[in-house]
Amino acid sequence: LVPAVAFAIKPLRRIPGVLFGGASMVVFGVILNRLNVSMIGLFPYTGNIYVPSWMEIVITITIVSLGVLAFGVAAEHLPVFSREEDHASASAS
């Protein structure tokens, strides 16, 4: 809920540290969910501690990296963020 609230408040969205912190919380939540399913959820049934193989770790890192790359490409080529000259022309009017 913290990232959702931080991203919902317009002045906070303009602070790079808040954006980085919120995005870090989201990524941490995804990783924690993965660990919950793969390690904590399987422990009572198997009795063993599950350790992901190097291939699973590489796949997880690849998927997260592709998501970050896709966002970067979308932010660059789609009108996600307003341009600085748009702000300058709006304040001059």
Disulfide bonds with the S-S distance in Angstrom:
none
